[in-house]
Amino acid sequence: MKKKHYLFISLGIILLIVAGVAGFNLLNKDKKEEQTSDLIEKAPKPEVSNFKNVIDISANPTENMYGNYDTNRFNNFSDLGAWHGYYLPDGNSPEILGGFAGPVIIGEEYPANLAKTFNKIQIANDDTKTTYDLSKASTDFAYYPGKLAQTYELDDLTLELDLIFTSNRSALVKTNITNKTEKPLHLSLSWQGTLLNKLNDGSETIDLKQTLESTANGVQVNFPDMREIWTFFSTKQTKYSIYHDMPVVNDVANNTYTSKAKSPITIAPNKDFATFAVESYTFTDQELQDEKANWDSYIADQDKLFQDNNKRWQGYLDKTFADKKSKNHPEYKNAAVKTIETLTTNWRSPAGAIKHDGIVPSMSYKWFIGLWSWDSWKEAVATVNFNPELAKNSVRALFDYQIQKDDPNLPQDSGAIIDAIFYNKTPERGGDGGNWNERNSKPPLSAWAVWNIYTETKDKAFLKEMYPKLVAYHDWWYTNRDHNKNGIAEYGSMVSDANWKKDANDKNIKDATGNFELNDEAVIEAAAWESGMDNAVRFDKDGVGKNDPGVLVFENKDSADKVIGYSINQESVDLNAYLYAEKGFLVSMAKELGKDDDADKYKKEAEKVQTYIEKNMYDKDTGFYYDLQINDDDSKTKLLVNRGKGTEGWIPLWAKLSDEDKAASVRENMLSPNKFNTYVPFPTASKDNSRFSATEYWRGPVWLDQALFGVEALQNYGYKSDATFLSKNLFNHANGLMGNGPIHENYDPLTGDGLSTKNFSWSSAAYYLMYQNTIVGDETTSQTGIK
């Protein structure tokens, strides 16, 4: 009995000790968590000055503009929607020290380098009769959010150059000289620049035919009437102007100018001297006059302008890092700032046919200086978090050209949003450009953008403005892209001259009845463009394997038997999931605007779409969603499992229409290393797809918009840890992203190499949203109108 008694006492003592240790550990854990929380709380707020050179914009610009893929060899900085930008000197080219490299200007639609550097200061010591050699200075070149800065340390003096944008047409340069000696410095100042005046686009060298003109307190570059299609546009009204705050004497010879300050300056020992210059790039006489009227005020208000610029950019950062949990992830902050810088550099203000501010896909790419519809929606969803007005205007810019019933070219497409708009309209619209695309639309994501803008801003006036336009666009998909009128849409094409067969002289070919012959391949191309996934495997004309007739073209007709558009023979799962999501967003908007009947209507329609997708577009054996091949005679459909898996298969989860079991199977595919969980996750074609190619545009590379939808798809079904893990891999495995490299259009899923063009806006938007909503937070941008 004693042994048992002692045993019970011993066990009791052991339990008390264990409990005590556990209690101590819990207390200690609580203290550690409290201490960690205190440290997080006390961590300093991220300041603009903390983010130096998160993108390398050093350059030695030349007339040879483009490197690989028709992309500017260098990254640049721009702001406030200006149509020009600047680089920092690369430090290895003495001839450009003392000025900001460039500028790079946009000739309405195409970029060119105006000069190596165009407002380069030269400082001469009047006592020693020598000019200071800046190549012998100790230098520091910095790109901070919203500002460029250069510092040159010499024995006698410190030279500091700072540049910010003050408007959508002008930049302000502050030049500050500090006398480091014990004696007065007597100095003469001058500025010099030489036009490159040529543009080499890789195939030919174009003479830009610019001339220099002396003006009051500066110089002006005059442009010719030039319509070099696919290369460079300008008119005689186009000007690049430099205006100094001190009188100068100009010497202009051919492509070179020197502006010398009329009076020397004296700087007392250990004192500063500051001078300012405004640089403006304008397209019209009116723009130039507007900027001229402000030049003196820019200079007079320079202190406030620099402060306001810093305040604006600090506001961008404060909004981005507002969640206290962002302090738990300091390693991702540079990348988050990089996304803001990229989106802002790609911001363009109204000019030419562009009526509202918007964000181009990339200022670096020859063919991207325009506004695309679904690019704009994606960019707006991110940008509203730090620049709400830009986000709203980005949406408006495309809806400015929503097709109306009285449209002279496409009246049958009333309600549609066209693919892309540029500075110059096409000849069909009374212009002389060639880059607008009215042959197809893009996936319906505008309601997604508008609702996310509204949830962030609570701007009901904007919601009221956009709602009827969104409804008209939503309806268009069912009038013009639903071949068999079953409430399920297909990608396709508008009626377009580009869809006819051409002869050797590029003239339309007519058939025996006198009608133009349809070029199926052209329509299929337009349909693939309409999907946004231009060369995806699922749109291969020849199909894949047996019993797949490939991609065919159907005519869509109105009640009068008139052709109003074309569909391809497949109901795409992503398109109809997007339309389901759009119905959800419209439900939320309708409720907010007191339109209960509309809300009920879209809920009922959504139920039908969901039922159809779940019944017809999911394959139980492979656990994934696919497009559905249809026939012109409503005979048996074919689920296109044979074409392999692509990113379209998780859009039903992003739209929140999938049931839990199907979502779990889709997740398994997404997490498989042999399918979508690659080194950089979410390739556009599954790695086990027979036509997968890691570097071939939409046939394997990782596109960040689809990756974002994949991340949010997982979050929507409770797989937050998976979403966070994959998001971090998207950041950490994309080459250069966590360093000072640019953000690319897409990435090699196997190596992480950046592909296609760089400084890409929707990639930046996707990374921004993943940082805020997945790595730091736990929410998605998906619809909430339908449970």
MOVENCOR-V866297 format. One record per residue. RES is the residue in one small letter. PHI is phi in degrees with one decimal (NA if undefined). Layout:
RES;PHI
RES;PHI
This chain:
m;NA
k;-63.5
k;-61.3
k;-63.3
h;-61.7
y;-63.4
l;-62.7
f;-64.1
i;-62.6
s;-63.2
l;-61.8
g;-62.9
i;-62.7
i;-60.1
l;-63.7
l;-63.5
i;-64.6
v;-59.6
a;-62.7
g;-63.8
v;-63.3
a;-61.2
g;-61.6
f;-61.8
n;-63.9
l;-64.5
l;-62.8
n;-64.6
k;-62.5
d;-61.3
k;-64.7
k;-62.5
e;-64.2
e;-64.9
q;-64.3
t;-60.7
s;-61.6
d;-62.7
l;-62.4
i;-62.5
e;-62.1
k;-88.7
a;-60.3
p;-64.2
k;-67.3
p;-60.1
e;-106.5
v;-52.8
s;-68.7
n;-77.2
f;-116.9
k;-101.9
n;54.9
v;-71.7
i;-124.5
d;-78.6
i;-114.0
s;-71.3
a;-160.7
n;-127.8
p;-63.9
t;-136.8
e;-69.0
n;-80.9
m;-71.6
y;-106.3
g;-101.4
n;-63.5
y;61.3
d;52.8
t;-114.1
n;-49.3
r;-66.6
f;-123.8
n;-90.5
n;-133.5
f;-114.6
s;-148.0
d;-161.5
l;61.2
g;83.4
a;-64.1
w;-101.6
h;-146.0
g;-153.8
y;-136.4
y;-113.4
l;-96.0
p;-58.8
d;-75.6
g;84.7
n;-107.3
s;-126.6
p;-55.7
e;-68.6
i;-110.9
l;-70.3
g;99.7
g;-151.1
f;-87.0
a;-65.6
g;98.8
p;-81.6
v;-93.8
i;-117.6
i;-108.3
g;-78.2
e;68.2
e;-134.1
y;-131.8
p;-81.2
a;-154.2
n;-86.0
l;-70.8
a;-159.3
k;-68.1
t;-156.4
f;-124.9
n;-144.6
k;-85.4
i;-82.7
q;-126.3
i;-118.3
a;-112.6
n;-88.9
d;-70.0
d;-77.2
t;-94.5
k;58.3
t;-126.6
t;-102.5
y;-67.4
d;-94.8
l;-69.2
s;-69.9
k;-94.9
a;-82.7
s;-81.8
t;-118.8
d;-144.4
f;-115.0
a;-136.5
y;-111.6
y;-98.3
p;-53.4
g;87.4
k;-153.1
l;-107.8
a;-142.2
q;-131.1
t;-130.3
y;-122.6
e;-102.5
l;-117.0
d;-59.5
d;-85.8
l;-150.4
t;-115.8
l;-108.4
e;-124.4
l;-121.7
d;-126.9
l;-132.3
i;-134.3
f;-93.4
t;-107.8
s;-157.9
n;-79.2
r;-132.8
s;-134.6
a;-117.9
l;-115.6
v;-110.9
k;-102.6
t;-113.2
n;-121.3
i;-119.4
t;-111.3
n;-80.3
k;-93.5
t;-94.8
e;-96.2
k;-124.5
p;-61.7
l;-102.5
h;-104.8
l;-126.2
s;-114.3
l;-113.1
s;-149.3
w;-130.3
q;-137.0
g;-157.8
t;-132.3
l;-68.3
l;-70.1
n;61.5
k;-141.6
l;-133.3
n;-103.0
d;-95.6
g;100.8
s;-115.1
e;-154.8
t;-106.6
i;-103.5
d;-82.1
l;-81.3
k;57.0
q;-83.4
t;-129.9
l;-102.3
e;-137.1
s;-76.2
t;-131.5
a;-62.9
n;62.7
g;171.0
v;-137.4
q;-137.8
v;-96.3
n;-100.7
f;-107.3
p;-91.0
d;-74.3
m;-132.4
r;-125.9
e;-81.4
i;-55.4
w;71.7
t;-133.6
f;-164.4
f;-123.3
s;-157.2
t;-130.6
k;-66.6
q;-83.3
t;-69.0
k;-141.6
y;-122.0
s;-123.7
i;-123.4
y;-130.3
h;-95.8
d;-85.5
m;-130.7
p;-60.8
v;-132.2
v;-109.7
n;-102.6
d;-124.4
v;-114.0
a;-141.2
n;55.0
n;-95.6
t;-121.3
y;-133.3
t;-133.3
s;-110.4
k;-107.1
a;-58.8
k;-62.0
s;-118.9
p;-65.9
i;-119.4
t;-124.3
i;-115.5
a;-67.5
p;-54.2
n;60.8
k;-114.5
d;-112.1
f;-135.6
a;-123.8
t;-137.8
f;-133.0
a;-141.9
v;-108.2
e;-120.0
s;-123.4
y;-120.4
t;-128.7
f;-100.6
t;-131.0
d;-59.1
q;-64.9
e;-59.7
l;-63.1
q;-63.2
d;-62.6
e;-70.8
k;-55.2
a;-65.0
n;-105.1
w;-55.9
d;-64.2
s;-71.4
y;-57.0
i;-72.0
a;-64.6
d;-98.3
q;-56.4
d;-58.3
k;-65.1
l;-63.1
f;-65.6
q;-65.4
d;-64.3
n;-61.5
n;-64.6
k;-64.2
r;-61.3
w;-69.1
q;-63.5
g;-62.5
y;-57.9
l;-69.8
d;-60.0
k;-67.8
t;-69.4
f;-106.4
a;-65.4
d;-68.6
k;-58.8
k;-68.4
s;-62.1
k;-69.7
n;-78.6
h;-130.8
p;-63.6
e;-67.8
y;-100.1
k;-68.8
n;-59.2
a;-65.3
a;-63.5
v;-64.8
k;-59.2
t;-65.3
i;-66.8
e;-61.0
t;-66.1
l;-61.3
t;-74.5
t;-62.9
n;-86.3
w;-72.6
r;-120.9
s;-89.4
p;-56.1
a;-165.3
g;58.4
a;-81.1
i;-81.5
k;-96.3
h;-130.4
d;-58.2
g;-156.4
i;-119.8
v;-77.7
p;-57.9
s;-165.0
m;-71.8
s;-85.2
y;-102.5
k;-53.9
w;-100.4
f;-113.5
i;-88.5
g;-153.8
l;-116.3
w;-103.6
s;-67.4
w;-73.0
d;-58.4
s;-63.8
w;-62.5
k;-64.6
e;-64.2
a;-65.3
v;-62.7
a;-82.7
t;-64.5
v;-59.7
n;-70.4
f;-130.6
n;-143.6
p;-59.2
e;-65.9
l;-62.9
a;-61.9
k;-62.6
n;-68.6
s;-60.9
v;-71.9
r;-59.5
a;-56.3
l;-80.0
f;-71.9
d;-58.5
y;-117.6
q;-60.4
i;-67.4
q;-106.8
k;-63.4
d;-99.6
d;-61.1
p;-69.9
n;-108.0
l;-132.0
p;-61.4
q;-70.5
d;-104.3
s;-51.4
g;102.1
a;-71.6
i;-107.1
i;-77.0
d;-62.1
a;-152.6
i;-127.7
f;-134.8
y;-54.9
n;-107.1
k;-71.5
t;-76.0
p;-55.3
e;-64.3
r;-104.6
g;90.0
g;-115.4
d;-129.1
g;-91.6
g;-136.5
n;-101.7
w;-60.3
n;-128.0
e;-108.1
r;-87.1
n;-152.9
s;-99.9
k;-142.8
p;-50.1
p;-75.1
l;-119.3
s;-68.9
a;-65.5
w;-56.4
a;-64.7
v;-63.3
w;-67.2
n;-68.0
i;-65.2
y;-66.0
t;-63.1
e;-84.8
t;-103.3
k;57.3
d;-86.1
k;-69.3
a;-62.9
f;-65.4
l;-63.2
k;-63.6
e;-62.2
m;-88.7
y;-55.5
p;-63.9
k;-69.3
l;-66.2
v;-62.1
a;-63.4
y;-67.6
h;-60.7
d;-63.8
w;-57.4
w;-59.7
y;-87.7
t;-83.7
n;-116.9
r;-134.3
d;-122.4
h;-60.5
n;-100.5
k;54.0
n;-104.1
g;80.8
i;-126.2
a;-95.8
e;-129.1
y;-74.8
g;-169.3
s;-148.2
m;-72.0
v;-72.3
s;-147.6
d;-60.4
a;-69.4
n;-93.9
w;-97.1
k;-67.4
k;-119.0
d;-91.4
a;-62.9
n;-99.5
d;63.5
k;-98.6
n;-64.4
i;-91.8
k;-104.3
d;-87.0
a;-64.2
t;-90.9
g;91.5
n;-92.0
f;-65.6
e;-82.4
l;-75.9
n;-98.8
d;-55.8
e;-62.6
a;-66.7
v;-67.4
i;-62.6
e;-59.9
a;-62.7
a;-63.7
a;-64.5
w;-62.5
e;-63.4
s;-72.0
g;83.4
m;-109.8
d;-44.7
n;-119.8
a;-58.9
v;-55.5
r;-67.7
f;-107.6
d;-65.1
k;-59.0
d;-84.1
g;69.4
v;-137.3
g;79.0
k;-74.3
n;58.9
d;-122.7
p;-70.4
g;87.3
v;-87.5
l;-115.8
v;-116.1
f;-114.3
e;-84.4
n;-106.4
k;-122.4
d;-90.4
s;-66.3
a;-94.3
d;66.6
k;-94.0
v;-68.2
i;-116.9
g;164.8
y;-135.4
s;-123.2
i;-87.6
n;-86.0
q;-148.7
e;-86.0
s;-82.8
v;-67.7
d;-67.8
l;-56.2
n;-76.6
a;-70.6
y;-61.7
l;-66.5
y;-61.2
a;-60.8
e;-63.0
k;-61.1
g;-63.3
f;-65.8
l;-67.0
v;-59.9
s;-62.0
m;-66.1
a;-59.9
k;-61.9
e;-65.5
l;-96.7
g;74.3
k;-104.4
d;-64.6
d;-62.8
d;-61.8
a;-59.9
d;-63.5
k;-60.4
y;-70.1
k;-64.2
k;-65.3
e;-61.6
a;-63.2
e;-59.8
k;-65.1
v;-63.9
q;-61.4
t;-58.7
y;-65.1
i;-63.6
e;-63.9
k;-80.7
n;-113.6
m;-116.8
y;-115.3
d;-106.9
k;-64.8
d;-65.5
t;-100.8
g;66.0
f;-153.4
y;-98.4
y;-141.5
d;-68.3
l;-116.2
q;-79.6
i;-117.2
n;-122.3
d;-69.5
d;-106.0
d;61.4
s;-77.0
k;-56.3
t;-87.6
k;-131.5
l;-76.3
l;-84.7
v;-61.6
n;-63.6
r;-87.4
g;84.8
k;-88.1
g;-140.6
t;-63.7
e;-59.1
g;-71.7
w;-107.9
i;-64.5
p;-58.1
l;-74.7
w;-63.7
a;-78.4
k;66.5
l;-110.5
s;-78.2
d;-80.0
e;-61.0
d;-66.9
k;-64.3
a;-60.7
a;-63.9
s;-70.7
v;-61.5
r;-57.0
e;-58.6
n;-65.1
m;-66.4
l;-93.4
s;-78.0
p;-61.7
n;-88.6
k;-124.5
f;-118.1
n;-92.0
t;-85.4
y;-53.1
v;-100.4
p;-73.7
f;73.4
p;-62.1
t;-72.8
a;-123.3
s;-57.2
k;-58.5
d;-90.9
n;-69.9
s;-61.1
r;-110.4
f;-61.4
s;-141.1
a;-64.9
t;-122.6
e;-106.3
y;47.9
w;-98.4
r;-109.4
g;164.3
p;-55.2
v;-85.1
w;-101.7
l;-70.9
d;-66.0
q;-67.6
a;-65.0
l;-59.5
f;-62.5
g;-66.3
v;-61.3
e;-68.7
a;-59.1
l;-65.0
q;-61.7
n;-60.3
y;-110.1
g;87.4
y;-96.6
k;-64.2
s;-63.8
d;-64.1
a;-62.2
t;-67.3
f;-58.9
l;-69.7
s;-60.6
k;-63.0
n;-65.7
l;-62.8
f;-76.2
n;-75.4
h;-101.9
a;-84.4
n;-56.4
g;87.5
l;-63.3
m;-85.1
g;-104.6
n;-110.5
g;-81.2
p;-77.7
i;-86.6
h;-93.9
e;-63.2
n;-155.5
y;-135.2
d;-69.0
p;-68.7
l;-96.0
t;-118.1
g;86.1
d;-64.2
g;-72.5
l;-121.6
s;58.6
t;-84.8
k;-125.6
n;56.6
f;-93.3
s;-71.0
w;-73.6
s;-61.6
s;-62.9
a;-61.4
a;-64.0
y;-62.9
y;-58.5
l;-67.6
m;-64.8
y;-61.4
q;-70.4
n;-97.6
t;-120.8
i;-68.3
v;-90.2
g;-107.6
d;-148.6
e;-151.7
t;-130.2
t;-94.7
s;-68.2
q;-67.2
t;-126.9
g;-73.4
i;-121.5
k;-75.4
